Amino acid sequence: MIIVNTPNIPGRDYEVITLVKGNTVQTKHIGRDIAAGFKTIVGGEIKGYTEMLTEAREIAISRMVEEASKVGADAIINMRFATSQVMEGASEIIAYGTAIKFK
């Protein structure tokens, strides 16, 4: 599956199929919270959170690609991420874009 964050793929003719998306909700782990609390005192990257968000983005992309495959897409254009806090300590990451079929 080709995935681009541009509004088109130069030199390719295609038809738009539909919007596709994939999401996941991740919560904080108490051990990560404690480590993050200490890190705020000394500063620097909170690697546990970085890893958690990287994994969440990968899951969201995978689910978006799965949805695109189900509708027969060859590619996803204009792909974006969005995030929101669902509740205290839990965030959603969504990957979305436009599924297309090459002519």
Contacts in CASP RR format, 6 or more apart in sequence:
PFRMAT RR
TARGET T0000
AUTHOR 0000-0000-0000
METHOD contacts of the structure
MODEL  1
MIIVNTPNIPGRDYEVITLVKGNTVQTKHIGRDIAAGFKTIVGGEIKGYT
EMLTEAREIAISRMVEEASKVGADAIINMRFATSQVMEGASEIIAYGTAI
KFK
1 65 0 8 1.000
1 68 0 8 1.000
1 69 0 8 1.000
1 73 0 8 1.000
1 74 0 8 1.000
1 75 0 8 1.000
1 76 0 8 1.000
2 9 0 8 1.000
2 74 0 8 1.000
2 75 0 8 1.000
2 76 0 8 1.000
3 61 0 8 1.000
3 65 0 8 1.000
3 75 0 8 1.000
3 76 0 8 1.000
3 79 0 8 1.000
4 75 0 8 1.000
4 76 0 8 1.000
4 77 0 8 1.000
4 78 0 8 1.000
4 79 0 8 1.000
5 78 0 8 1.000
5 79 0 8 1.000
5 80 0 8 1.000
6 77 0 8 1.000
6 78 0 8 1.000
7 77 0 8 1.000
7 78 0 8 1.000
8 77 0 8 1.000
9 75 0 8 1.000
9 77 0 8 1.000
9 100 0 8 1.000
12 102 0 8 1.000
13 102 0 8 1.000
13 103 0 8 1.000
14 74 0 8 1.000
14 75 0 8 1.000
14 100 0 8 1.000
14 101 0 8 1.000
14 102 0 8 1.000
14 103 0 8 1.000
15 100 0 8 1.000
15 101 0 8 1.000
15 103 0 8 1.000
16 98 0 8 1.000
16 99 0 8 1.000
16 100 0 8 1.000
17 68 0 8 1.000
17 71 0 8 1.000
17 72 0 8 1.000
17 73 0 8 1.000
17 98 0 8 1.000
17 99 0 8 1.000
17 100 0 8 1.000
17 101 0 8 1.000
18 71 0 8 1.000
18 98 0 8 1.000
18 99 0 8 1.000
19 96 0 8 1.000
19 97 0 8 1.000
19 98 0 8 1.000
19 99 0 8 1.000
20 64 0 8 1.000
20 67 0 8 1.000
20 68 0 8 1.000
20 71 0 8 1.000
20 73 0 8 1.000
20 76 0 8 1.000
20 96 0 8 1.000
20 97 0 8 1.000
20 98 0 8 1.000
20 99 0 8 1.000
21 63 0 8 1.000
21 64 0 8 1.000
21 67 0 8 1.000
21 94 0 8 1.000
21 95 0 8 1.000
21 96 0 8 1.000
21 97 0 8 1.000
22 60 0 8 1.000
22 61 0 8 1.000
22 63 0 8 1.000
22 64 0 8 1.000
22 67 0 8 1.000
22 94 0 8 1.000
22 95 0 8 1.000
22 96 0 8 1.000
23 60 0 8 1.000
23 63 0 8 1.000
23 92 0 8 1.000
23 93 0 8 1.000
23 94 0 8 1.000
23 95 0 8 1.000
24 56 0 8 1.000
24 59 0 8 1.000
24 60 0 8 1.000
24 63 0 8 1.000
24 92 0 8 1.000
24 93 0 8 1.000
25 86 0 8 1.000
25 90 0 8 1.000
25 91 0 8 1.000
25 92 0 8 1.000
26 52 0 8 1.000
26 53 0 8 1.000
26 55 0 8 1.000
26 56 0 8 1.000
26 90 0 8 1.000
26 91 0 8 1.000
26 93 0 8 1.000
27 89 0 8 1.000
27 90 0 8 1.000
28 36 0 8 1.000
28 49 0 8 1.000
28 52 0 8 1.000
28 89 0 8 1.000
28 90 0 8 1.000
29 52 0 8 1.000
32 46 0 8 1.000
32 48 0 8 1.000
32 49 0 8 1.000
32 52 0 8 1.000
35 46 0 8 1.000
35 48 0 8 1.000
36 46 0 8 1.000
36 48 0 8 1.000
36 49 0 8 1.000
39 45 0 8 1.000
39 46 0 8 1.000
53 93 0 8 1.000
56 91 0 8 1.000
56 93 0 8 1.000
57 81 0 8 1.000
57 93 0 8 1.000
57 95 0 8 1.000
59 93 0 8 1.000
60 81 0 8 1.000
60 93 0 8 1.000
60 94 0 8 1.000
60 95 0 8 1.000
61 95 0 8 1.000
63 95 0 8 1.000
64 76 0 8 1.000
64 79 0 8 1.000
64 95 0 8 1.000
64 96 0 8 1.000
64 97 0 8 1.000
65 76 0 8 1.000
67 99 0 8 1.000
68 76 0 8 1.000
68 99 0 8 1.000
71 99 0 8 1.000
72 99 0 8 1.000
72 101 0 8 1.000
73 99 0 8 1.000
73 100 0 8 1.000
73 101 0 8 1.000
74 100 0 8 1.000
74 101 0 8 1.000
74 102 0 8 1.000
75 99 0 8 1.000
75 100 0 8 1.000
75 102 0 8 1.000
76 97 0 8 1.000
76 98 0 8 1.000
76 99 0 8 1.000
76 100 0 8 1.000
77 97 0 8 1.000
77 98 0 8 1.000
77 100 0 8 1.000
78 97 0 8 1.000
78 98 0 8 1.000
79 95 0 8 1.000
79 96 0 8 1.000
79 97 0 8 1.000
80 95 0 8 1.000
80 96 0 8 1.000
80 97 0 8 1.000
81 93 0 8 1.000
81 94 0 8 1.000
81 95 0 8 1.000
82 93 0 8 1.000
82 94 0 8 1.000
82 96 0 8 1.000
83 91 0 8 1.000
83 92 0 8 1.000
83 93 0 8 1.000
83 94 0 8 1.000
84 91 0 8 1.000
84 92 0 8 1.000
85 91 0 8 1.000
85 92 0 8 1.000
86 92 0 8 1.000
END
